Amino acid sequence: MHRILIIEDDFSLNNTLAYNLRTAGYTVDSAYNAKETFEYLKQYHYILLILDINLPDGNGFELYSELKEKSNASIIFLTANDLENDIVKGFDLGADDYITKPFSPVVLQKKIAVLTKYITEKQKETVYEDGNLCINFSQMTATLDKVPLELSPLEYRILQYFIMNKKHILKRDQLLEHLWDFSENFVGDTSLNTAISRLRKKIEANGHRYIKTIYGTGYMWIGD
């Protein structure tokens, strides 16, 4: 489920946008100032931030860099500032889009749909998230129920290979052939069993199961 944060101090506009996006199937949170925004970013991972430029406790342009340091979410500026210089500035900063008020909610929703589809395709092989387990393979970071996990490079490689081949049985020889590390040290069968066992202890908490043992054959990723 894609999660979006709307950062807009106009209570009515924020609520209307949130309602429309929830109806379209998104998970949406609403922040009405910069302080609330950073509190939300501590708690959730967002695919998109919709950012009003004129906030009561900060300017969207000035907040942009700090937001990008704390989140890899895409950002759409939402503002009444329709001057060409402001629009150019927004794009120069790196914004994914710039929407000026008044605007059509239908057009905004379509832009968001196109953007989230693009982001999803781009991240498909680098990010895994199911609401409980979140793994960013490009940054080699992971969290379980929002708590950081310490995973080894080998464990990241195991996870990525499993997720790329989810719902397929991976035979032991396939895994052994794939998990050849950068030092050219082959991962043996015993080491593979140990690594997967350790990995399970780290990610299979709170009743969640991700790796299924196919006895006599290998393993299968059964997570979403």
MDAnalysis code that builds the backbone (N, CA, C; Angstrom):
import MDAnalysis as mda
import numpy as np

u = mda.Universe.empty(672, n_residues=224, atom_resindex=np.repeat(np.arange(224), 3), trajectory=True)
u.add_TopologyAttr("name", ["N", "CA", "C"] * 224)
u.add_TopologyAttr("resid", np.arange(1, 225))
u.add_TopologyAttr("resname", ["MET", "HIS", "ARG", "ILE", "LEU", "ILE", "ILE", "GLU", "ASP", "ASP", "PHE", "SER", "LEU", "ASN", "ASN", "THR", "LEU", "ALA", "TYR", "ASN", "LEU", "ARG", "THR", "ALA", "GLY", "TYR", "THR", "VAL", "ASP", "SER", "ALA", "TYR", "ASN", "ALA", "LYS", "GLU", "THR", "PHE", "GLU", "TYR", "LEU", "LYS", "GLN", "TYR", "HIS", "TYR", "ILE", "LEU", "LEU", "ILE", "LEU", "ASP", "ILE", "ASN", "LEU", "PRO", "ASP", "GLY", "ASN", "GLY", "PHE", "GLU", "LEU", "TYR", "SER", "GLU", "LEU", "LYS", "GLU", "LYS", "SER", "ASN", "ALA", "SER", "ILE", "ILE", "PHE", "LEU", "THR", "ALA", "ASN", "ASP", "LEU", "GLU", "ASN", "ASP", "ILE", "VAL", "LYS", "GLY", "PHE", "ASP", "LEU", "GLY", "ALA", "ASP", "ASP", "TYR", "ILE", "THR", "LYS", "PRO", "PHE", "SER", "PRO", "VAL", "VAL", "LEU", "GLN", "LYS", "LYS", "ILE", "ALA", "VAL", "LEU", "THR", "LYS", "TYR", "ILE", "THR", "GLU", "LYS", "GLN", "LYS", "GLU", "THR", "VAL", "TYR", "GLU", "ASP", "GLY", "ASN", "LEU", "CYS", "ILE", "ASN", "PHE", "SER", "GLN", "MET", "THR", "ALA", "THR", "LEU", "ASP", "LYS", "VAL", "PRO", "LEU", "GLU", "LEU", "SER", "PRO", "LEU", "GLU", "TYR", "ARG", "ILE", "LEU", "GLN", "TYR", "PHE", "ILE", "MET", "ASN", "LYS", "LYS", "HIS", "ILE", "LEU", "LYS", "ARG", "ASP", "GLN", "LEU", "LEU", "GLU", "HIS", "LEU", "TRP", "ASP", "PHE", "SER", "GLU", "ASN", "PHE", "VAL", "GLY", "ASP", "THR", "SER", "LEU", "ASN", "THR", "ALA", "ILE", "SER", "ARG", "LEU", "ARG", "LYS", "LYS", "ILE", "GLU", "ALA", "ASN", "GLY", "HIS", "ARG", "TYR", "ILE", "LYS", "THR", "ILE", "TYR", "GLY", "THR", "GLY", "TYR", "MET", "TRP", "ILE", "GLY", "ASP"])
u.atoms.positions = np.array([
    [0.842, -1.196, 0.000],
    [0.000, 0.000, 0.000],
    [0.879, 1.247, 0.000],
    [0.653, 2.168, -0.958],
    [1.420, 3.402, -1.028],
    [0.965, 4.361, 0.066],
    [1.922, 4.930, 0.786],
    [1.598, 5.877, 1.857],
    [2.025, 7.277, 1.443],
    [1.114, 8.230, 1.592],
    [1.346, 9.618, 1.188],
    [1.152, 10.533, 2.389],
    [2.015, 11.541, 2.499],
    [1.868, 12.550, 3.543],
    [1.525, 13.889, 2.899],
    [0.389, 14.467, 3.300],
    [-0.020, 15.781, 2.813],
    [0.405, 16.823, 3.844],
    [1.222, 17.774, 3.431],
    [1.724, 18.823, 4.321],
    [1.113, 20.133, 3.864],
    [0.007, 20.499, 4.471],
    [-0.786, 21.647, 4.034],
    [-1.511, 22.228, 5.247],
    [-1.326, 23.538, 5.510],
    [-1.914, 24.133, 6.704],
    [-3.387, 24.508, 6.540],
    [-3.890, 24.496, 5.317],
    [-5.307, 24.749, 5.082],
    [-6.066, 23.471, 5.460],
    [-6.743, 23.502, 6.602],
    [-7.382, 22.315, 7.155],
    [-8.378, 21.691, 6.179],
    [-9.215, 22.533, 5.579],
    [-10.247, 22.035, 4.659],
    [-9.625, 21.389, 3.430],
    [-8.628, 22.052, 2.832],
    [-7.976, 21.519, 1.639],
    [-7.249, 20.221, 1.959],
    [-6.548, 20.202, 3.088],
    [-5.820, 18.997, 3.492],
    [-6.776, 17.821, 3.641],
    [-7.877, 18.031, 4.341],
    [-8.836, 16.952, 4.567],
    [-9.491, 16.476, 3.273],
    [-9.770, 17.429, 2.377],
    [-10.393, 17.058, 1.102],
    [-9.445, 16.209, 0.269],
    [-8.185, 16.632, 0.198],
    [-7.182, 15.860, -0.545],
    [-7.014, 14.470, 0.060],
    [-6.949, 14.428, 1.388],
    [-6.771, 13.148, 2.074],
    [-7.935, 12.204, 1.779],
    [-9.135, 12.732, 1.827],
    [-10.327, 11.917, 1.558],
    [-10.293, 11.361, 0.129],
    [-9.979, 12.232, -0.831],
    [-9.945, 11.799, -2.237],
    [-8.892, 10.724, -2.470],
    [-7.729, 10.891, -1.858],
    [-6.645, 9.932, -2.070],
    [-6.932, 8.607, -1.362],
    [-7.545, 8.678, -0.194],
    [-7.931, 7.429, 0.490],
    [-8.970, 6.671, -0.332],
    [-9.894, 7.422, -0.916],
    [-10.908, 6.795, -1.766],
    [-10.259, 6.106, -2.966],
    [-9.143, 6.661, -3.422],
    [-8.425, 6.084, -4.561],
    [-7.538, 4.913, -4.154],
    [-7.476, 4.607, -2.851],
    [-6.740, 3.430, -2.411],
    [-5.412, 3.689, -1.733],
    [-5.071, 4.948, -1.507],
    [-3.807, 5.272, -0.846],
    [-3.988, 5.326, 0.673],
    [-2.896, 5.091, 1.390],
    [-2.859, 5.352, 2.824],
    [-2.343, 6.777, 2.988],
    [-3.079, 7.610, 3.704],
    [-2.763, 9.042, 3.741],
    [-2.687, 9.557, 5.175],
    [-1.663, 10.358, 5.452],
    [-1.547, 11.082, 6.718],
    [-1.558, 12.573, 6.411],
    [-2.011, 13.358, 7.381],
    [-2.086, 14.810, 7.201],
    [-1.250, 15.532, 8.246],
    [-0.353, 16.403, 7.784],
    [0.420, 17.276, 8.664],
    [0.051, 18.712, 8.303],
    [-0.005, 19.570, 9.310],
    [-0.439, 20.947, 9.079],
    [0.681, 21.959, 9.293],
    [1.873, 21.464, 9.618],
    [3.041, 22.332, 9.774],
    [4.307, 21.487, 9.685],
    [5.459, 22.159, 9.726],
    [6.734, 21.458, 9.580],
    [7.004, 20.528, 10.759],
    [6.668, 20.966, 11.962],
    [6.926, 20.153, 13.155],
    [6.200, 18.817, 13.068],
    [4.926, 18.843, 12.706],
    [4.169, 17.600, 12.577],
    [4.738, 16.722, 11.471],
    [5.220, 17.359, 10.410],
    [5.796, 16.610, 9.287],
    [6.955, 15.732, 9.736],
    [7.884, 16.314, 10.496],
    [9.056, 15.549, 10.919],
    [8.695, 14.471, 11.937],
    [7.624, 14.677, 12.701],
    [7.162, 13.632, 13.612],
    [6.635, 12.440, 12.816],
    [5.903, 12.711, 11.739],
    [5.398, 11.631, 10.889],
    [6.548, 10.874, 10.218],
    [7.572, 11.614, 9.787],
    [8.684, 10.974, 9.090],
    [9.472, 10.038, 10.006],
    [9.386, 10.273, 11.314],
    [10.045, 9.375, 12.258],
    [9.305, 8.041, 12.364],
    [8.028, 8.063, 12.029],
    [7.182, 6.889, 12.239],
    [6.938, 6.049, 10.996],
    [6.872, 6.703, 9.817],
    [6.426, 5.996, 8.617],
    [7.345, 6.231, 7.424],
    [7.262, 5.288, 6.515],
    [7.960, 5.410, 5.233],
    [6.932, 5.854, 4.185],
    [7.242, 6.929, 3.479],
    [6.311, 7.472, 2.487],
    [6.866, 7.338, 1.073],
    [5.954, 7.088, 0.139],
    [6.340, 7.081, -1.263],
    [6.274, 8.489, -1.840],
    [5.440, 9.354, -1.217],
    [5.226, 10.698, -1.757],
    [4.865, 11.685, -0.652],
    [5.443, 12.898, -0.750],
    [5.074, 14.017, 0.110],
    [4.450, 15.094, -0.771],
    [3.274, 15.572, -0.395],
    [2.647, 16.705, -1.084],
    [2.872, 17.914, -0.192],
    [3.717, 18.823, -0.607],
    [4.254, 19.869, 0.261],
    [3.798, 21.266, -0.137],
    [3.058, 21.910, 0.761],
    [2.678, 23.306, 0.571],
    [3.920, 24.172, 0.831],
    [4.130, 25.185, 0.029],
    [5.319, 26.026, 0.205],
    [5.182, 26.952, 1.410],
    [3.993, 27.498, 1.625],
    [3.803, 28.473, 2.700],
    [3.183, 27.811, 3.929],
    [4.045, 27.397, 4.866],
    [3.597, 26.780, 6.106],
    [3.760, 27.772, 7.258],
    [2.999, 27.608, 8.325],
    [3.084, 28.566, 9.428],
    [4.436, 28.584, 10.134],
    [5.187, 27.485, 10.053],
    [6.477, 27.434, 10.741],
    [7.633, 27.079, 9.804],
    [7.478, 27.396, 8.535],
    [8.580, 27.128, 7.616],
    [8.187, 27.323, 6.171],
    [9.180, 27.493, 5.331],
    [8.984, 27.648, 3.898],
    [9.317, 26.331, 3.208],
    [8.427, 25.877, 2.334],
    [8.615, 24.596, 1.674],
    [9.924, 24.479, 0.923],
    [10.336, 25.563, 0.276],
    [11.609, 25.546, -0.442],
    [12.770, 25.305, 0.522],
    [12.696, 25.963, 1.683],
    [13.774, 25.824, 2.665],
    [13.739, 24.458, 3.349],
    [12.549, 23.872, 3.473],
    [12.407, 22.568, 4.118],
    [12.816, 21.417, 3.211],
    [12.830, 21.667, 1.914],
    [13.021, 20.590, 0.944],
    [14.267, 19.746, 1.241],
    [15.410, 20.400, 1.412],
    [16.666, 19.662, 1.623],
    [16.615, 18.814, 2.881],
    [16.039, 19.385, 3.949],
    [15.952, 18.635, 5.203],
    [15.017, 17.436, 5.061],
    [13.944, 17.620, 4.322],
    [13.020, 16.513, 4.098],
    [13.692, 15.383, 3.321],
    [14.483, 15.734, 2.315],
    [15.151, 14.720, 1.497],
    [16.222, 13.981, 2.291],
    [16.761, 14.630, 3.330],
    [17.735, 13.959, 4.186],
    [17.072, 12.892, 5.051],
    [15.809, 13.114, 5.378],
    [15.103, 12.214, 6.285],
    [14.182, 11.228, 5.571],
    [13.969, 11.429, 4.284],
    [13.054, 10.552, 3.550],
    [13.475, 10.477, 2.082],
    [13.305, 9.304, 1.487],
    [13.584, 9.173, 0.057],
    [12.304, 9.302, -0.772],
    [11.254, 9.840, -0.142],
    [9.981, 10.017, -0.838],
    [10.089, 11.058, -1.942],
    [9.300, 10.886, -2.981],
    [9.176, 11.917, -4.003],
    [8.385, 13.079, -3.416],
    [8.569, 14.286, -3.988],
    [7.907, 15.471, -3.450],
    [7.205, 16.253, -4.554],
    [5.941, 16.583, -4.299],
    [5.182, 17.474, -5.174],
    [4.919, 18.763, -4.398],
    [5.334, 19.891, -4.955],
    [5.023, 21.174, -4.339],
    [3.579, 21.552, -4.656],
    [2.883, 22.016, -3.636],
    [1.495, 22.457, -3.786],
    [1.416, 23.873, -3.233],
    [1.104, 24.857, -4.095],
    [1.222, 26.238, -3.651],
    [0.372, 27.204, -4.455],
    [0.118, 28.355, -3.834],
    [-0.583, 29.435, -4.529],
    [0.399, 30.294, -5.317],
    [1.683, 30.044, -5.113],
    [2.699, 30.811, -5.843],
    [2.800, 30.303, -7.275],
    [2.257, 31.062, -8.221],
    [2.265, 30.609, -9.613],
    [3.249, 31.399, -10.474],
    [4.182, 32.113, -9.825],
    [5.186, 32.840, -10.583],
    [6.157, 31.871, -11.242],
    [6.550, 32.200, -12.441],
    [7.440, 31.308, -13.192],
    [8.727, 31.030, -12.432],
    [9.286, 32.051, -11.784],
    [10.534, 31.864, -11.043],
    [10.385, 30.845, -9.913],
    [9.221, 30.877, -9.243],
    [8.986, 29.921, -8.161],
    [8.860, 28.502, -8.699],
    [8.168, 28.368, -9.821],
    [8.008, 27.044, -10.424],
    [9.359, 26.480, -10.854],
    [10.159, 27.319, -11.484],
    [11.500, 26.892, -11.916],
    [12.348, 26.519, -10.710],
    [12.248, 27.319, -9.640],
    [13.012, 27.038, -8.425],
    [12.632, 25.679, -7.850],
    [11.331, 25.392, -7.854],
    [10.866, 24.109, -7.339],
    [11.453, 22.935, -8.101],
    [11.448, 23.033, -9.417],
    [12.014, 21.959, -10.229],
    [13.531, 21.891, -10.100],
    [14.181, 23.049, -9.973],
    [15.636, 23.065, -9.807],
    [16.049, 22.372, -8.513],
    [15.220, 22.486, -7.481],
    [15.513, 21.817, -6.217],
    [15.440, 20.303, -6.355],
    [14.629, 19.855, -7.306],
    [14.490, 18.418, -7.521],
    [13.095, 17.880, -7.325],
    [12.117, 18.781, -7.201],
    [10.736, 18.340, -7.013],
    [10.268, 17.513, -8.207],
    [9.372, 16.576, -7.952],
    [8.846, 15.731, -9.029],
    [7.713, 16.410, -9.781],
    [7.065, 17.389, -9.151],
    [6.026, 18.158, -9.831],
    [5.734, 19.409, -9.012],
    [5.000, 20.348, -9.621],
    [4.691, 21.621, -8.990],
    [3.248, 21.958, -9.374],
    [2.351, 21.920, -8.404],
    [0.931, 22.153, -8.655],
    [0.525, 23.489, -8.047],
    [-0.059, 24.371, -8.860],
    [-0.474, 25.677, -8.350],
    [-1.973, 25.708, -8.065],
    [-2.320, 26.439, -7.012],
    [-3.722, 26.618, -6.629],
    [-4.328, 27.782, -7.416],
    [-5.615, 27.714, -7.761],
    [-6.505, 26.550, -7.588],
    [-6.157, 25.460, -8.590],
    [-6.491, 24.245, -8.290],
    [-6.151, 23.123, -9.172],
    [-7.316, 22.146, -9.200],
    [-7.283, 21.276, -10.174],
    [-8.306, 20.245, -10.304],
    [-7.892, 19.022, -9.488],
    [-8.687, 18.604, -8.505],
    [-8.363, 17.396, -7.735],
    [-8.208, 16.167, -8.615],
    [-8.984, 16.118, -9.697],
    [-8.906, 14.975, -10.614],
    [-7.548, 14.945, -11.310],
    [-7.078, 16.125, -11.744],
    [-5.778, 16.209, -12.407],
    [-4.661, 15.854, -11.430],
    [-4.757, 16.377, -10.189],
    [-3.738, 16.059, -9.184],
    [-3.703, 14.561, -8.914],
    [-4.864, 13.950, -8.780],
    [-4.926, 12.521, -8.516],
    [-4.323, 11.717, -9.660],
    [-4.549, 12.165, -10.894],
    [-3.974, 11.485, -12.058],
    [-2.453, 11.621, -12.058],
    [-1.959, 12.814, -11.721],
    [-0.512, 13.023, -11.652],
    [0.107, 12.107, -10.599],
    [-0.578, 11.987, -9.450],
    [-0.076, 11.131, -8.382],
    [-0.063, 9.669, -8.815],
    [-1.108, 9.250, -9.513],
    [-1.179, 7.864, -9.994],
    [-0.033, 7.550, -10.942],
    [0.247, 8.477, -11.856],
    [1.338, 8.272, -12.812],
    [2.678, 8.239, -12.083],
    [2.858, 9.159, -11.129],
    [4.126, 9.247, -10.406],
    [4.359, 8.019, -9.542],
    [3.330, 7.576, -8.800],
    [3.516, 6.412, -7.940],
    [3.754, 5.138, -8.750],
    [3.147, 5.055, -9.924],
    [3.405, 3.897, -10.789],
    [4.852, 3.892, -11.245],
    [5.346, 5.058, -11.611],
    [6.749, 5.170, -12.037],
    [7.689, 4.811, -10.890],
    [7.395, 5.339, -9.692],
    [8.241, 5.068, -8.530],
    [8.253, 3.576, -8.221],
    [7.075, 2.960, -8.279],
    [6.959, 1.535, -7.988],
    [7.800, 0.705, -8.941],
    [7.726, 1.030, -10.226],
    [8.514, 0.293, -11.219],
    [10.002, 0.493, -10.989],
    [10.364, 1.718, -10.629],
    [11.782, 2.047, -10.412],
    [12.336, 1.333, -9.187],
    [11.496, 1.200, -8.146],
    [11.959, 0.636, -6.889],
    [11.747, -0.869, -6.782],
    [11.098, -1.440, -7.764],
    [10.664, -2.830, -7.656],
    [11.788, -3.770, -7.238],
    [12.976, -3.573, -7.775],
    [14.070, -4.487, -7.487],
    [14.974, -3.985, -6.374],
    [14.735, -2.787, -5.836],
    [15.632, -2.249, -4.825],
    [14.980, -2.074, -3.462],
    [13.655, -2.056, -3.404],
    [12.967, -1.853, -2.132],
    [11.883, -2.900, -1.947],
    [11.850, -3.482, -0.752],
    [10.779, -4.403, -0.380],
    [10.087, -3.838, 0.846],
    [8.765, -3.804, 0.823],
    [8.021, -3.324, 1.986],
    [6.654, -3.981, 2.007],
    [6.270, -4.511, 3.163],
    [4.962, -5.144, 3.289],
    [4.176, -4.635, 4.490],
    [4.613, -3.516, 5.069],
    [3.948, -2.969, 6.237],
    [4.561, -3.434, 7.544],
    [5.349, -4.493, 7.486],
    [6.033, -5.015, 8.673],
    [7.550, -4.999, 8.456],
    [7.957, -5.560, 7.347],
    [9.377, -5.623, 7.000],
    [9.662, -4.664, 5.855],
    [10.670, -3.819, 6.022],
    [11.050, -2.867, 4.974],
    [12.542, -3.004, 4.719],
    [12.908, -3.259, 3.458],
    [14.318, -3.442, 3.095],
    [14.643, -2.552, 1.905],
    [15.690, -1.763, 2.040],
    [16.198, -0.965, 0.932],
    [17.546, -1.559, 0.548],
    [17.564, -2.288, -0.562],
    [18.770, -3.005, -0.949],
    [19.867, -2.072, -1.456],
    [19.494, -0.983, -2.107],
    [20.502, -0.069, -2.622],
    [21.234, 0.647, -1.484],
    [20.520, 0.938, -0.390],
    [21.131, 1.610, 0.755],
    [21.560, 0.629, 1.842],
    [21.183, -0.650, 1.675],
    [21.488, -1.699, 2.648],
    [21.011, -1.299, 4.040],
    [19.717, -0.960, 4.106],
    [19.067, -0.667, 5.378],
    [17.792, -1.493, 5.473],
    [17.407, -1.830, 6.686],
    [16.206, -2.628, 6.872],
    [15.589, -2.328, 8.233],
    [14.268, -2.429, 8.297],
    [13.561, -2.270, 9.566],
    [12.502, -3.353, 9.686],
    [12.214, -3.747, 10.914],
    [11.139, -4.692, 11.212],
    [10.227, -4.005, 12.215],
    [8.990, -3.783, 11.810],
    [8.045, -3.044, 12.643],
    [8.653, -1.708, 13.076],
    [9.314, -1.047, 12.106],
    [9.927, 0.278, 12.251],
    [11.183, 0.292, 13.126],
    [11.641, -0.900, 13.570],
    [12.867, -0.992, 14.364],
    [14.011, -1.412, 13.444],
    [15.130, -0.660, 13.419],
    [16.241, -1.000, 12.529],
    [16.771, -2.416, 12.752],
    [17.080, -3.085, 11.658],
    [17.674, -4.412, 11.698],
    [19.146, -4.337, 11.310],
    [19.953, -5.156, 11.943],
    [21.360, -5.270, 11.554],
    [21.516, -6.539, 10.724],
    [21.725, -6.347, 9.418],
    [21.879, -7.472, 8.509],
    [23.250, -7.421, 7.858],
    [23.819, -8.587, 7.623],
    [25.121, -8.672, 6.964],
    [24.937, -8.575, 5.455],
    [26.020, -8.262, 4.710],
    [25.919, -8.241, 3.247],
    [25.384, -9.560, 2.675],
    [25.805, -10.677, 3.273],
    [25.312, -11.973, 2.817],
    [23.805, -12.081, 3.032],
    [23.320, -11.609, 4.180],
    [21.886, -11.686, 4.463],
    [21.079, -10.817, 3.502],
    [21.633, -9.655, 3.127],
    [20.955, -8.826, 2.123],
    [20.887, -9.555, 0.784],
    [21.966, -10.245, 0.419],
    [21.971, -10.954, -0.859],
    [20.971, -12.113, -0.833],
    [20.906, -12.813, 0.302],
    [19.934, -13.898, 0.424],
    [18.516, -13.349, 0.285],
    [18.231, -12.273, 1.010],
    [16.899, -11.675, 0.963],
    [16.524, -11.221, -0.440],
    [17.448, -10.547, -1.102],
    [17.145, -10.029, -2.433],
    [16.874, -11.160, -3.417],
    [17.654, -12.217, -3.316],
    [17.455, -13.348, -4.227],
    [16.116, -14.044, -3.950],
    [15.772, -14.187, -2.672],
    [14.481, -14.772, -2.323],
    [13.332, -13.926, -2.859],
    [13.398, -12.618, -2.620],
    [12.305, -11.724, -3.004],
    [12.157, -11.643, -4.514],
    [13.272, -11.668, -5.236],
    [13.215, -11.655, -6.704],
    [12.563, -12.922, -7.240],
    [12.600, -13.979, -6.423],
    [12.046, -15.267, -6.869],
    [10.936, -15.749, -5.930],
    [10.156, -14.793, -5.402],
    [9.124, -15.151, -4.425],
    [8.116, -16.127, -5.028],
    [7.619, -17.008, -4.147],
    [6.642, -18.044, -4.498],
    [7.228, -19.139, -5.380],
    [8.549, -19.092, -5.614],
    [9.218, -20.149, -6.373],
    [10.147, -20.925, -5.439],
    [10.177, -22.218, -5.587],
    [11.091, -23.029, -4.776],
    [12.516, -22.820, -5.283],
    [13.404, -22.440, -4.369],
    [14.811, -22.266, -4.708],
    [15.574, -23.464, -4.148],
    [16.138, -24.245, -5.059],
    [16.882, -25.430, -4.630],
    [18.208, -24.996, -3.997],
    [18.729, -25.868, -3.172],
    [19.965, -25.550, -2.469],
    [21.099, -25.235, -3.434],
    [21.195, -26.000, -4.520],
    [22.294, -25.754, -5.447],
    [22.140, -24.404, -6.150],
    [20.890, -23.954, -6.372],
    [20.661, -22.625, -6.936],
    [21.181, -21.549, -5.990],
    [20.845, -21.694, -4.716],
    [21.265, -20.719, -3.716],
    [22.775, -20.726, -3.553],
    [23.353, -21.920, -3.518],
    [24.805, -22.016, -3.367],
    [25.528, -21.390, -4.557],
    [24.975, -21.593, -5.750],
    [25.597, -21.015, -6.948],
    [25.467, -19.498, -6.956],
    [24.316, -19.005, -6.480],
    [24.091, -17.560, -6.506],
    [24.881, -16.831, -5.433],
    [25.031, -17.434, -4.261],
    [25.638, -16.734, -3.123],
    [27.148, -16.905, -3.089],
    [27.788, -16.449, -4.139],
    [29.239, -16.438, -4.239],
    [29.682, -15.033, -3.852],
    [30.404, -14.918, -2.741],
    [30.641, -13.572, -2.241],
    [31.771, -12.877, -2.981],
    [32.009, -11.615, -2.627],
    [32.962, -10.782, -3.361],
    [34.410, -11.206, -3.147],
    [34.651, -12.005, -2.093],
    [36.011, -12.487, -1.837],
    [36.256, -13.840, -2.498],
    [35.292, -14.269, -3.281],
    [35.359, -15.535, -3.981],
    [35.399, -16.725, -3.031],
    [34.768, -16.563, -1.866],
    [34.644, -17.667, -0.922],
    [33.278, -18.290, -1.099],
    [33.234, -19.528, -1.532],
    [31.967, -20.177, -1.803],
    [31.220, -20.428, -0.499],
    [29.942, -20.171, -0.509],
    [29.116, -20.395, 0.665],
    [28.704, -21.859, 0.682],
    [29.178, -22.600, 1.642],
    [28.890, -24.023, 1.704],
    [27.498, -24.315, 2.218],
    [27.084, -25.579, 2.108],
    [25.738, -25.986, 2.480],
    [25.455, -25.713, 3.960],
    [26.405, -26.035, 4.823],
    [26.228, -25.798, 6.254],
    [26.118, -24.312, 6.548],
    [26.968, -23.526, 5.884],
    [26.937, -22.075, 6.079],
    [25.610, -21.498, 5.597],
    [25.087, -22.048, 4.513],
    [23.806, -21.584, 3.978],
    [22.684, -21.839, 4.988],
    [22.654, -23.058, 5.545],
    [21.637, -23.389, 6.545],
    [21.720, -22.449, 7.751],
    [22.952, -22.207, 8.184],
    [23.157, -21.345, 9.346],
    [22.718, -19.919, 9.046],
    [23.080, -19.424, 7.853],
    [22.738, -18.054, 7.472],
    [21.223, -17.867, 7.404],
    [20.533, -18.828, 6.820],
    [19.078, -18.716, 6.701],
    [18.422, -18.828, 8.068],
    [18.944, -19.680, 8.927],
    [18.418, -19.807, 10.275],
    [18.567, -18.498, 11.047],
    [19.752, -17.873, 10.943],
    [19.990, -16.593, 11.620],
    [19.081, -15.502, 11.050],
    [18.898, -15.538, 9.738],
    [18.059, -14.538, 9.079],
    [16.606, -14.664, 9.541],
    [16.146, -15.887, 9.649],
    [14.770, -16.115, 10.119],
    [14.552, -15.523, 11.515],
    [15.523, -15.702, 12.392],
    [15.398, -15.187, 13.752],
    [15.288, -13.664, 13.755],
    [15.889, -13.034, 12.754],
    [15.872, -11.573, 12.693],
    [14.580, -11.022, 12.098],
    [14.032, -11.710, 11.096],
    [12.892, -11.122, 10.370],
    [11.553, -11.776, 10.669],
    [11.563, -12.977, 11.257],
    [10.301, -13.674, 11.470],
    [9.843, -13.501, 12.916],
    [9.452, -12.257, 13.234],
    [8.935, -11.931, 14.566],
    [7.459, -11.573, 14.454],
    [6.799, -11.505, 15.596],
    [5.388, -11.082, 15.654],
    [4.466, -11.948, 14.798],
    [4.816, -13.236, 14.664],
    [3.946, -14.150, 13.936],
    [4.091, -14.121, 12.434],
    [5.005, -13.294, 11.909],
    [5.194, -13.230, 10.460],
    [6.162, -14.322, 10.004],
    [5.776, -15.013, 8.918],
    [6.659, -16.012, 8.321],
    [7.020, -15.572, 6.909],
    [8.291, -15.683, 6.577],
    [8.744, -15.257, 5.259],
    [9.424, -16.372, 4.468],
    [10.167, -17.216, 5.160],
    [10.935, -18.256, 4.469],
    [10.402, -19.638, 4.863],
    [9.994, -20.390, 3.865],
    [9.474, -21.736, 4.106],
    [10.497, -22.774, 3.661],
    [10.748, -23.747, 4.509],
    [11.654, -24.841, 4.151],
    [10.900, -25.901, 3.355],
    [11.407, -26.211, 2.191],
    [10.843, -27.293, 1.375],
    [11.764, -28.495, 1.595],
    [11.370, -29.362, 2.489],
    [12.264, -30.423, 2.949],
    [12.767, -31.293, 1.796],
    [14.084, -31.508, 1.822],
    [14.727, -32.308, 0.793],
    [14.994, -31.573, -0.483],
    [14.547, -30.310, -0.563],
    [14.697, -29.561, -1.826],
    [15.383, -28.214, -1.627],
    [14.796, -27.348, -0.788],
    [15.373, -26.028, -0.610],
    [14.457, -25.122, 0.194],
    [14.262, -23.904, -0.304],
    [13.484, -22.927, 0.434],
    [12.581, -22.121, -0.536],
    [11.600, -21.436, 0.054],
    [10.738, -20.575, -0.747],
    [10.347, -19.350, 0.071],
    [10.367, -18.178, -0.579],
    [9.923, -16.937, 0.041],
    [8.394, -16.880, -0.064],
    [7.732, -16.794, 1.084],
    [6.279, -16.808, 1.102],
    [5.702, -15.470, 1.598],
    [6.566, -14.451, 1.765],
    [6.079, -13.142, 2.174],
    [5.327, -12.464, 1.024],
    [4.601, -11.409, 1.344],
    [3.841, -10.678, 0.308],
    [4.792, -9.973, -0.653],
])
